[in-house]
Amino acid sequence: KGLKREAVSSSAALRSAGDRHAYFNVPMLLGLFASLSKPTLEQREEVAAKGLRRGHNYDEVMCTLPDAASTVRMPRGPLWAVDNKRVKVGSGKKVYQAGRQLLQRWGHFQLSWAEVSSATRVKAGEPVCVVAKTLFLWMANPLKILYAAEERVPRRELPGGGRSAPLQRFHFGQGCLHGHSLAGEEAFRLEWDKSDDSVWFEIYTVSRPAHPVSVLTYPLVRYYQSRFKEECAALVTSELMS
């Protein structure tokens, strides 16, 4: 019971994409993956593998952990944006369990224009390749899962008085790697509030542009971030309330 964490090495499928591959089969736009056609599995693996080798493109790693502000310096500076979307998706243990399974198979990230392979394991250390179509180009961005946990959160004293409700929480967060058009983190949380049996889904993102292309197209970037947030929340709600 309590916090469960797993740290694993990158997937076997990526081991073959070593330094010698270095985007050999990947079309590039100023260092970013960009293509008129949807990236193949091999291209996604190459993007993720190179991102893993190069590491994170920001300093405040793990900043999306709950209560991270007490242990990690939160990002500050121009163009850093914090986005949050929290929606009620049902009630009870069955809804919570179904929601956890949905997140574990990336069911929340299967949109018509943005996706993560459902074969990607939700475990700390795993590489992730997010594929998204923006206007007429397909982009592939590398990330790494930083943490994946299920935990029971006991009642706590609140700063303004009173006590918080006990929670059952499943959550994971992923951080951007070099080769991503943005820097920062994205977290997905599913919480079962034991005080009223309600189940909530939350998206929490901290990001900024990490490439000249994303700086120049920042209004468009913010549009797609907002669109993803709304469509992702609507998809989870639809799946769990149906």
Order of alpha helices (4+ residues) and beta strands (2+ residues): beta-alpha-beta-beta-alpha-beta-alpha-beta-beta-beta-beta-beta-beta-alpha-alpha
